[in-house]
């Protein structure tokens, strides 16, 4: 940057100096041409007076002008007037303009034919002042270029310091995170704005990476822990069947049924873990408007097929618009309805209500089972947590999935006691803005 600015300043100065020098030389050449024209008109007088190198006035042209007029024939000066330098100036080798140097002085000359006799007229002007001005301008450009280089170097150093200091802090923070893990955070950068934006983008990226890493780690740990038991049982049953090919048909059917149950348990467990992992990693599509009333009706209809002995009773308005992900909400509703059927009274009744109030869509599912003691309700939202006295099959992920979907949709899950004594699960989700306006 410093070199570039210095080069630009020097080039601009050089152009200016060159233009000034060109203009000065052009002015001198015009003066010489004008003087030559006047001398032509009075050349006979100069020839009559001969070689007279004094400083007297000649036609009002030479007084104090540091100029010289010579008439040359062949290789000799036959007449001259003006300031004659020592040593004398060399004779011109050709007609036209020329620059001559003698005794450390520089002269500009114009030589023209004077008459048909072969005489030539030479008009000269001392241009030391012009040369000195050129040297002064060149020195000025050099000083300005050097000053600009120093100021630019200082400015570049200051700006670089301002920019690199927060970048160095970011680098130190990234190095710390690389060595210690995600327990550390990137430093907060306020200025300059570009670095602050970069800092925020990196922080968001690291947060997302941390969330994704933790989700993957938790999924791996949960799957490894929870799948070990059903896979072991499945393997033992397979081994029994292999070692006992003559096993009675009744016991073989029991073994196959046990294998089917373990397979269903593994499949359900993996499905639940995958759903939880996607939610943990926020690997979700953009939210869209969803009619929760229609989604709840579909979930209740499918629940009746899965649990034909349970009486599902649904009370819901025709429409309830929320903003979210239909797959996640359907998963939450399915788990609430399945949980009520599995833990309620055999061939019992599940009441499902959907109400709209104060900007919330609230789904309430109640069963007529033994319920959950108050001191255990919060713990039941944790993963792999099952009731102490439950005999129903399950992975312990149902309520954890519902609670996660509630939080992802900016809602809540509350566990309480139903009027019949069973569990009352209440899922509340904010209504979409348009639906909220309809219900004001």
NORSUL-V246658 format. One record per helix or strand of 2 or more residues. SS is the DSSP state (alpha for helix, beta for strand). FROM is the first residue (numbers start at 1). TO is the last residue. Records with the same first field share a line. If there is no record, write none. Layout:
SS->FROM-TO / FROM-TO
This chain:
alpha->2-41 / 43-49 / 128-180 / 193-243 / 249-280 / 292-306 / 326-343 / 374-377 / 379-381 / 398-408 / 433-438
beta->67-73 / 76-82 / 96-102 / 105-113 / 119-126 / 288-291 / 311-315 / 321-324 / 349-357 / 360-366 / 412-417 / 423-431
